[in-house]
Amino acid sequence: MKNTLISLFTILFIYITYTVVSTSIQSNLFTEWNYLASIPWMKATLVDFYINTIVIFAWMSFRENSWVVRIVWLILFVLLGSMATTIYVLIQLFKLKDGEPVQNAFLIKTN
């Protein structure tokens, strides 16, 4: 199960990274922002993104003890979106010890 999830999140990371890089090569977000901001679905997508970012940040905050780490991950989630999220999950999966249940990568850490 752990290896399956690592494979899945690695594929997701590669796909979103490819999508972002190839899109940024084709189109400059900053020069097209006024046009994009006028598209209703773009607004909905941004609201969806930031709500998801808050949910993921809340989950991650229960897992991390340090406020510095929490703030760094929040910045990464906002700036990199799904790329940062998949990296965070991959890090949690790689931290699992042999034989440790996969659920531990997603549950709140206890000291």
NUMI-960207 format. One record per atom (N, C-alpha, C, O): z, y, x; residue in one letter; atom name. Coordinates in pm, whole numbers. Each point is the difference from the previous one (the first is absolute). Example, Ala and Ser with C-alpha at 12.3 -4.5 7.8 and 13.67 -1.06 7.14 Angstrom:
{setor {780,-569,1319},A,N}
{setor {0,119,-89},A,CA}
{setor {0,120,90},A,C}
{setor {66,-2,104},A,O}
{setor {-138,107,-139},S,N}
{setor {6,119,82},S,CA}
{setor {73,109,-77},S,C}
{setor {17,111,51},S,O}
END
This chain:
{setor {0,-119,82},M,N}
{setor {0,119,-82},M,CA}
{setor {0,127,87},M,C}
{setor {-74,95,-27},M,O}
{setor {158,-96,132},K,N}
{setor {6,117,89},K,CA}
{setor {-137,27,61},K,C}
{setor {-46,114,0},K,O}
{setor {-19,-218,52},N,N}
{setor {-131,17,63},N,CA}
{setor {-105,45,-100},N,C}
{setor {-90,77,35},N,O}
{setor {100,-124,-158},T,N}
{setor {-92,42,-105},T,CA}
{setor {16,150,-27},T,C}
{setor {-99,73,-11},T,O}
{setor {224,-28,0},L,N}
{setor {25,142,-23},L,CA}
{setor {-42,85,119},L,C}
{setor {-55,109,-17},L,O}
{setor {80,-158,138},I,N}
{setor {-44,73,118},I,CA}
{setor {-152,13,-1},I,C}
{setor {-54,107,29},I,O}
{setor {-15,-214,-62},S,N}
{setor {-147,4,-8},S,CA}
{setor {-45,98,-108},S,C}
{setor {-90,80,23},S,O}
{setor {152,-87,-140},L,N}
{setor {-37,89,-111},L,CA}
{setor {20,147,38},L,C}
{setor {-90,81,-18},L,O}
{setor {207,-47,71},F,N}
{setor {27,139,33},F,CA}
{setor {-82,47,120},F,C}
{setor {-31,119,10},F,O}
{setor {-3,-208,80},T,N}
{setor {-89,36,110},T,CA}
{setor {-139,32,-52},T,C}
{setor {-62,98,42},T,O}
{setor {12,-180,-133},I,N}
{setor {-131,25,-62},I,CA}
{setor {3,132,-76},I,C}
{setor {-94,80,10},I,O}
{setor {199,-56,-86},L,N}
{setor {12,126,-74},L,CA}
{setor {2,120,95},L,C}
{setor {-64,102,-26},L,O}
{setor {139,-115,135},F,N}
{setor {6,108,99},F,CA}
{setor {-137,27,60},F,C}
{setor {-43,116,9},F,O}
{setor {-26,-220,31},I,N}
{setor {-133,17,60},I,CA}
{setor {-96,62,-102},I,C}
{setor {-77,89,34},I,O}
{setor {82,-136,-159},Y,N}
{setor {-91,52,-102},Y,CA}
{setor {26,147,-30},Y,C}
{setor {-94,79,-6},Y,O}
{setor {220,-40,-12},I,N}
{setor {29,140,-31},I,CA}
{setor {-31,89,121},I,C}
{setor {-47,112,-17},I,O}
{setor {73,-161,137},T,N}
{setor {-32,78,120},T,CA}
{setor {-151,19,10},T,C}
{setor {-47,111,27},T,O}
{setor {-29,-218,-47},Y,N}
{setor {-147,10,1},Y,CA}
{setor {-48,100,-106},Y,C}
{setor {-86,83,28},Y,O}
{setor {142,-92,-148},T,N}
{setor {-42,88,-109},T,CA}
{setor {28,146,33},T,C}
{setor {-85,85,-21},T,O}
{setor {203,-57,73},V,N}
{setor {37,138,33},V,CA}
{setor {-87,54,114},V,C}
{setor {-49,112,-8},V,O}
{setor {31,-192,112},V,N}
{setor {-78,46,115},V,CA}
{setor {-147,19,-40},V,C}
{setor {-59,103,33},V,O}
{setor {1,-199,-102},S,N}
{setor {-142,13,-37},S,CA}
{setor {-21,116,-98},S,C}
{setor {-101,69,8},S,O}
{setor {195,-48,-99},T,N}
{setor {-11,112,-93},T,CA}
{setor {14,133,75},T,C}
{setor {-74,95,-28},T,O}
{setor {167,-88,122},S,N}
{setor {18,126,73},S,CA}
{setor {-119,31,90},S,C}
{setor {-26,117,29},S,O}
{setor {-46,-218,15},I,N}
{setor {-122,23,79},I,CA}
{setor {-110,56,-90},I,C}
{setor {-78,85,43},I,O}
{setor {71,-133,-167},Q,N}
{setor {-103,43,-94},Q,CA}
{setor {31,134,-66},Q,C}
{setor {-92,75,-34},Q,O}
{setor {219,-45,17},S,N}
{setor {38,115,-80},S,CA}
{setor {129,61,54},S,C}
{setor {94,-72,33},S,O}
{setor {-90,205,-25},N,N}
{setor {119,70,47},N,CA}
{setor {83,43,-122},N,C}
{setor {-43,86,-77},N,O}
{setor {159,-144,62},L,N}
{setor {87,29,-114},L,CA}
{setor {32,148,-9},L,C}
{setor {5,56,-110},L,O}
{setor {18,9,223},F,N}
{setor {45,139,-1},F,CA}
{setor {-110,97,-42},F,C}
{setor {29,105,-58},F,O}
{setor {-155,-139,87},T,N}
{setor {-108,88,-44},T,CA}
{setor {-39,-26,-145},T,C}
{setor {-61,85,-65},T,O}
{setor {96,-202,13},E,N}
{setor {-35,-36,-137},E,CA}
{setor {118,9,-96},E,C}
{setor {-12,-37,-116},E,O}
{setor {126,86,164},W,N}
{setor {122,-2,-80},W,CA}
{setor {-14,74,-133},W,C}
{setor {44,-51,-104},W,O}
{setor {-104,170,104},N,N}
{setor {-14,76,-125},N,CA}
{setor {-77,-78,-105},N,C}
{setor {36,0,-117},N,O}
{setor {-141,-66,159},Y,N}
{setor {-78,-83,-93},Y,CA}
{setor {82,-119,-49},Y,C}
{setor {5,-28,-120},Y,O}
{setor {58,-42,214},L,N}
{setor {77,-119,-37},L,CA}
{setor {117,33,-91},L,C}
{setor {32,-77,-91},L,O}
{setor {33,190,116},A,N}
{setor {117,38,-79},A,CA}
{setor {-37,29,-145},A,C}
{setor {87,-2,-88},A,O}
{setor {-215,29,62},S,N}
{setor {-42,29,-137},S,CA}
{setor {-34,-127,-78},S,C}
{setor {-25,7,-121},S,O}
{setor {23,-122,186},I,N}
{setor {-31,-127,-67},I,CA}
{setor {129,-58,-59},I,C}
{setor {94,-27,74},I,O}
{setor {-89,9,-208},P,N}
{setor {123,-51,-62},P,CA}
{setor {50,-131,62},P,C}
{setor {121,-15,17},P,O}
{setor {-208,-77,17},W,N}
{setor {46,-127,58},W,CA}
{setor {57,20,140},W,C}
{setor {86,-78,42},W,O}
{setor {-131,177,29},M,N}
{setor {58,28,131},M,CA}
{setor {144,47,-16},M,C}
{setor {88,-41,75},M,O}
{setor {-65,127,-174},K,N}
{setor {138,45,-28},K,CA}
{setor {88,-119,-38},K,C}
{setor {112,-13,48},K,O}
{setor {-165,-73,-135},A,N}
{setor {76,-119,-42},A,CA}
{setor {29,-91,119},A,C}
{setor {109,-56,11},A,O}
{setor {-206,42,78},T,N}
{setor {18,-84,119},T,CA}
{setor {108,57,91},T,C}
{setor {81,-74,55},T,O}
{setor {-80,205,-39},L,N}
{setor {102,63,84},L,CA}
{setor {140,-15,-60},L,C}
{setor {95,-30,72},L,O}
{setor {-84,49,-202},V,N}
{setor {130,-20,-66},V,CA}
{setor {44,-145,16},V,C}
{setor {116,-26,32},V,O}
{setor {-207,-67,-53},D,N}
{setor {30,-142,17},D,CA}
{setor {46,-29,143},D,C}
{setor {98,-72,21},D,O}
{setor {-169,128,77},F,N}
{setor {34,-22,140},F,CA}
{setor {142,48,31},F,C}
{setor {79,-72,61},F,O}
{setor {-46,194,-104},Y,N}
{setor {131,55,34},Y,CA}
{setor {114,-69,-76},Y,C}
{setor {110,-13,53},Y,O}
{setor {-135,-31,-174},I,N}
{setor {103,-78,-71},I,CA}
{setor {22,-132,72},I,C}
{setor {115,-42,19},I,O}
{setor {-223,-25,21},N,N}
{setor {15,-124,78},N,CA}
{setor {73,25,131},N,C}
{setor {81,-82,43},N,O}
{setor {-110,194,21},T,N}
{setor {67,34,126},T,CA}
{setor {151,14,-21},T,C}
{setor {78,-47,82},T,O}
{setor {-38,110,-191},I,N}
{setor {143,16,-31},I,CA}
{setor {65,-136,-25},I,C}
{setor {111,-26,47},I,O}
{setor {-179,-61,-120},V,N}
{setor {53,-134,-29},V,CA}
{setor {16,-79,130},V,C}
{setor {104,-62,23},V,O}
{setor {-207,63,61},I,N}
{setor {5,-73,127},I,CA}
{setor {107,59,91},I,C}
{setor {71,-74,68},I,O}
{setor {-59,207,-66},F,N}
{setor {103,65,81},F,CA}
{setor {140,-42,-47},F,C}
{setor {88,-25,82},F,O}
{setor {-68,18,-214},A,N}
{setor {131,-41,-53},A,CA}
{setor {32,-142,45},A,C}
{setor {112,-27,44},A,O}
{setor {-209,-64,-54},W,N}
{setor {22,-138,43},W,CA}
{setor {30,-5,149},W,C}
{setor {95,-66,43},W,O}
{setor {-175,136,37},M,N}
{setor {18,-1,144},M,CA}
{setor {136,61,39},M,C}
{setor {63,-45,95},M,O}
{setor {-20,146,-169},S,N}
{setor {128,66,31},S,CA}
{setor {119,-95,-13},S,C}
{setor {98,13,72},S,O}
{setor {-108,-109,-165},F,N}
{setor {107,-99,-14},F,CA}
{setor {-3,-99,116},F,C}
{setor {102,-62,31},F,O}
{setor {-216,46,31},R,N}
{setor {-14,-96,109},R,CA}
{setor {39,60,135},R,C}
{setor {46,-72,89},R,O}
{setor {-65,202,-73},E,N}
{setor {23,64,130},E,CA}
{setor {133,75,-2},E,C}
{setor {34,66,-98},E,O}
{setor {41,-76,206},N,N}
{setor {133,62,8},N,CA}
{setor {-6,144,51},N,C}
{setor {85,81,-35},N,O}
{setor {-182,-50,118},S,N}
{setor {-8,131,66},S,CA}
{setor {-84,98,-80},S,C}
{setor {-110,-33,-46},S,O}
{setor {164,155,29},W,N}
{setor {-77,104,-68},W,CA}
{setor {-121,43,81},W,C}
{setor {-102,38,-57},W,O}
{setor {113,-44,187},V,N}
{setor {-115,35,85},V,CA}
{setor {-115,-98,-27},V,C}
{setor {-114,42,-17},V,O}
{setor {146,-170,14},V,N}
{setor {-102,-102,-28},V,CA}
{setor {-58,21,-139},V,C}
{setor {-121,-9,-20},V,O}
{setor {206,37,-77},R,N}
{setor {-46,24,-137},R,CA}
{setor {-98,117,-6},R,C}
{setor {-104,-9,-64},R,O}
{setor {138,118,130},I,N}
{setor {-85,120,-3},I,CA}
{setor {-132,-27,72},I,C}
{setor {-106,43,-47},I,O}
{setor {112,-112,159},V,N}
{setor {-124,-33,72},V,CA}
{setor {-92,-83,-88},V,C}
{setor {-120,26,-8},V,O}
{setor {176,-128,-58},W,N}
{setor {-83,-83,-89},W,CA}
{setor {-51,80,-119},W,C}
{setor {-114,-22,-43},W,O}
{setor {193,112,-11},L,N}
{setor {-48,83,-111},L,CA}
{setor {-121,82,45},L,C}
{setor {-100,8,-71},L,O}
{setor {109,52,188},I,N}
{setor {-112,78,52},I,CA}
{setor {-123,-90,18},I,C}
{setor {-112,39,-35},I,O}
{setor {134,-157,89},L,N}
{setor {-112,-93,18},L,CA}
{setor {-59,-43,-134},L,C}
{setor {-122,-8,-14},L,O}
{setor {208,-20,-86},F,N}
{setor {-50,-38,-132},F,CA}
{setor {-85,111,-61},F,C}
{setor {-105,-26,-59},F,O}
{setor {150,151,74},V,N}
{setor {-73,113,-58},V,CA}
{setor {-132,23,74},V,C}
{setor {-104,23,-62},V,O}
{setor {109,-29,195},L,N}
{setor {-120,29,78},L,CA}
{setor {-100,-115,4},L,C}
{setor {-121,23,1},L,O}
{setor {171,-145,1},L,N}
{setor {-89,-115,18},L,CA}
{setor {-13,-88,-124},L,C}
{setor {-85,-89,-3},L,O}
{setor {167,112,-98},G,N}
{setor {-12,-75,-124},G,CA}
{setor {13,-150,18},G,C}
{setor {96,-49,60},G,O}
{setor {-193,-24,-112},S,N}
{setor {3,-147,3},S,CA}
{setor {0,-57,141},S,C}
{setor {52,-109,23},S,O}
{setor {-110,181,71},M,N}
{setor {3,-49,138},M,CA}
{setor {145,-12,47},M,C}
{setor {39,-101,58},M,O}
{setor {42,204,-81},A,N}
{setor {141,-4,41},A,CA}
{setor {78,-103,-79},A,C}
{setor {86,-69,54},A,O}
{setor {-115,58,-183},T,N}
{setor {71,-97,-84},T,CA}
{setor {-25,-142,48},T,C}
{setor {94,-79,12},T,O}
{setor {-220,46,16},T,N}
{setor {-29,-137,45},T,CA}
{setor {61,-27,138},T,C}
{setor {48,-110,26},T,O}
{setor {-48,212,61},I,N}
{setor {64,-17,131},I,CA}
{setor {151,-23,-17},I,C}
{setor {57,-87,67},I,O}
{setor {7,163,-156},Y,N}
{setor {143,-17,-23},Y,CA}
{setor {30,-143,-46},Y,C}
{setor {93,-64,50},Y,O}
{setor {-171,14,-146},V,N}
{setor {22,-136,-51},V,CA}
{setor {-27,-102,110},V,C}
{setor {76,-96,15},V,O}
{setor {-181,115,62},L,N}
{setor {-28,-94,112},L,CA}
{setor {115,-2,99},L,C}
{setor {39,-107,47},L,O}
{setor {16,223,-14},I,N}
{setor {115,5,92},I,CA}
{setor {116,-82,-57},I,C}
{setor {64,-77,72},I,O}
{setor {-37,94,-202},Q,N}
{setor {110,-75,-63},Q,CA}
{setor {-27,-151,4},Q,C}
{setor {92,-78,22},Q,O}
{setor {-218,39,-43},L,N}
{setor {-34,-143,4},L,CA}
{setor {13,-57,141},L,C}
{setor {50,-111,18},L,O}
{setor {-94,187,82},F,N}
{setor {11,-46,139},F,CA}
{setor {145,-6,47},F,C}
{setor {31,-75,92},F,O}
{setor {58,152,-152},K,N}
{setor {143,-2,37},K,CA}
{setor {72,-125,-51},K,C}
{setor {109,-32,48},K,O}
{setor {-169,-38,-144},L,N}
{setor {65,-119,-52},L,CA}
{setor {14,-106,109},L,C}
{setor {-93,-24,78},L,O}
{setor {210,-38,-74},K,N}
{setor {22,-108,95},K,CA}
{setor {-63,-127,-56},K,C}
{setor {-24,-11,-120},K,O}
{setor {-2,-85,208},D,N}
{setor {-56,-127,-44},D,CA}
{setor {90,-63,-106},D,C}
{setor {121,-12,19},D,O}
{setor {-182,-28,-129},G,N}
{setor {75,-64,-108},G,CA}
{setor {67,96,-96},G,C}
{setor {52,-43,-103},G,O}
{setor {-52,171,134},E,N}
{setor {61,99,-89},E,CA}
{setor {-90,19,-123},E,C}
{setor {-122,6,14},E,O}
{setor {181,2,-132},P,N}
{setor {-82,15,-121},P,CA}
{setor {-79,131,1},P,C}
{setor {50,104,44},P,O}
{setor {-174,-110,-92},V,N}
{setor {-87,117,-5},V,CA}
{setor {63,110,-86},V,C}
{setor {-22,118,26},V,O}
{setor {99,-156,-126},Q,N}
{setor {64,99,-87},Q,CA}
{setor {83,100,80},Q,C}
{setor {15,115,-41},Q,O}
{setor {40,-158,154},N,N}
{setor {82,89,82},N,CA}
{setor {-78,120,53},N,C}
{setor {60,103,31},N,O}
{setor {-191,-115,-20},A,N}
{setor {-82,112,45},A,CA}
{setor {-9,108,-106},A,C}
{setor {-33,114,31},A,O}
{setor {63,-149,-155},F,N}
{setor {-15,95,-110},F,CA}
{setor {132,39,-65},F,C}
{setor {4,96,-77},F,O}
{setor {102,-168,107},L,N}
{setor {130,31,-60},L,CA}
{setor {71,109,78},L,C}
{setor {-35,30,114},L,O}
{setor {135,28,-178},I,N}
{setor {82,102,65},I,CA}
{setor {82,-68,110},I,C}
{setor {59,-106,-22},I,O}
{setor {-57,168,140},K,N}
{setor {77,-54,111},K,CA}
{setor {148,21,-24},K,C}
{setor {41,103,-53},K,O}
{setor {38,-200,91},T,N}
{setor {146,16,-3},T,CA}
{setor {51,-12,142},T,C}
{setor {-50,-81,79},T,O}
{setor {148,162,-48},N,N}
{setor {56,-3,136},N,CA}
{setor {112,-99,10},N,C}
{setor {59,-17,106},N,O}
END
